[in-house]
Each structure stands twice: as structure tokens, then as C-alpha cells.
Amino acid sequence: MKQSSCLDFSGTIIFCGVDVHKTNWRVNIQDQEFELEDFSQDADVVLLHKHLVRKYRGADFKVCYEAGFSGFSAQRYLASKGIECLVVNPADVSTTDKDKRRKTDKIDARRLCDHLQSRKAKGVYVPLAAWEHSRSLVRSRCRIVSDQTRCKNRIWQLLHFSGLKLPKGYNCTQYWSKRFLNELEALDCGSRALKTSLDLYIANYRQTRTLLLTATRAIRQMCAHQEYARQVALLKSIPGVGQINAAVMLFELQQINRFKHIDHLNSYARVNP
């Protein structure tokens, strides 16, 4: 009879804290009494899953890592394999002054594993992938709006610094029409170098404006989808809320019942930190 070399961990809970980075992860593994492993591996959730199920056969796993640039793809993969995985807010993980002074990946992974075993361990809200992608589109448009404002400010700064006057009949608070941009491009700057600088800034603004139009059309098309149309219509019934603002509220808040009370919602929206 062949003897198995694999231990059976049935009925045992294995805790796994992962300090995630771009190219490698630091992994700390514990049970309820001992630290079993601490190692580095490539940034690959499939590799981590294979290691856990191979070495700790039959165990129940609990994994956690900090929310950040790595998003929720690792959580979704582990959840699809039946493994509980929390994405935790870094601010919720208790840190001593000693840990801050000698901060290393090994200490961070161990700290996450210890936090996972505490009763205070609680994950952030993990959206469905489709909703997360929709939210990414809305946030992309918000960033483009900020970029457009920066482009305008660069042009204003160049005009004021160089002593150039706006075309007659225009002011700095009005909408930037195509006619206004054409007259800006026709300004006499006094030198070829300054004219080139102004033309570059205006070209940058035009490109950003085109991107903003593309993003706006994509959001309008997305809001017309049957999955979101009813909720967007309800939000638009609020006075002063148009389709774009309705999309921002819908895809940023997503499931309103995830907020336990109004203070939680206000804190998330940064109305009352």
C-alpha cells in the first residue's frame, strides 16, 4: 500500500496574508496557532492558488490583501475557486510604531495575516466586474474634464504672462466655441516662438475636447442599456440631475443598500469625512 506524503488539513482554517506589489507578492501563511510559511512569489494569483491547494489539502482558506492598484481581479479569481478572500482598507489594519519604523514586505504580510484572524477583519465592497468597468468609464471622463480645465488654464496663463489680449468681444468665462478657438489661433503673438507655444496649447485643448466628446457619447450609450436605463431615469427625476451626473451617482454608489446609514454614505461621498 502506497503511503501518501501529503498531509490532510481537513477541518483546519488556513489564513493567508498577501502583500501585493507589481512584480512580486510576499505571502504569509498561518493556522490558528503557528506561522507555517513566509515566502515571496511572482505576482500571480493562479500560482498562489495552486500552492495553497497542493500543500494544504482539504483546508478551508481565508486570504486577504490591501486595496490599491491591483484592484479586485485576484479576489474574484479566488472567490470563483471557493476561497474566501477579503480586500481590506489599509487604514483598517492596525500598525504599531515599531512596525512603521522597520517596515518590510515580510512584516506587512504577517500583519495582514494577523488582521485576518481578528474579529475586526472586514473587506471593502467588491463590485461586479461589469459595474466596475462602467465606473472606470465614468471616472475616465471626470479625468478628461480635469485635463480640459488644465488646458484652458495653460492658455490663459500664456496670454496673461505674454501681455496678449483676448479677441474683441470675448471674455474668459464664456463657452469656448469653434469660432473663439479660430480667433485665438489668429492672434498676433509678436514672435514665431510664442505663436508656436500658443498653437501647441490650443491643439492640446482640441484633442482633449475630442476625447471628452467621445467619453460623453460612450456614457450616454451605456446609460441606455436595459440594465441601467431604469435606474438612470429615476436619478434624472431629481431636479438638476442630467444623464451624466446620474451616471456618476449610479456607478460610484452602485448598490445603495451597502451603506448602513446616511453617515456612511456621506463619508463615502466625502460630504462628511
Stockholm file with secondary structure:
# STOCKHOLM 1.0

chainA/1-273         MKQSSCLDFSGTIIFCGVDVHKTNWRVNIQDQEFELEDFSQDADVVLLHKHLVRKYRGADFKVCYEAGFSGFSAQRYLASKGIECLVVNPADVSTTDKDKRRKTDKIDARRLCDHLQSRKAKGVYVPLAAWEHSRSLVRSRCRIVSDQTRCKNRIWQLLHFSGLKLPKGYNCTQYWSKRFLNELEALDCGSRALKTSLDLYIANYRQTRTLLLTATRAIRQMCAHQEYARQVALLKSIPGVGQINAAVMLFELQQINRFKHIDHLNSYARVNP
#=GR chainA/1-273 SS CCCCCSCCCTTCEEEEEEEECSSEEEEEEECSSCEEEEEEEESCHHHHHHHHHHHSTTCEEEEEEECSTTTTHHHHHHHHTTCEEEEECGGGSCCCHHHHHTCCHHHHHHHHHHHHHSTTCCBCCCCCHHHHHHHHHHHHHHHHHHHHHHHHHHHHHHHHHHTCCCCTTCCTTSCCCHHHHHHHHTCCCSSHHHHHHHHHHHHHHHHHHHHHHHHHHHHHHHHTSTTTHHHHHHHHTSTTCCHHHHHHHHHHHCCGGGCSSHHHHHHHTTSCC
#=GC SS_cons         CCCCCSCCCTTCEEEEEEEECSSEEEEEEECSSCEEEEEEEESCHHHHHHHHHHHSTTCEEEEEEECSTTTTHHHHHHHHTTCEEEEECGGGSCCCHHHHHTCCHHHHHHHHHHHHHSTTCCBCCCCCHHHHHHHHHHHHHHHHHHHHHHHHHHHHHHHHHHTCCCCTTCCTTSCCCHHHHHHHHTCCCSSHHHHHHHHHHHHHHHHHHHHHHHHHHHHHHHHTSTTTHHHHHHHHTSTTCCHHHHHHHHHHHCCGGGCSSHHHHHHHTTSCC
//
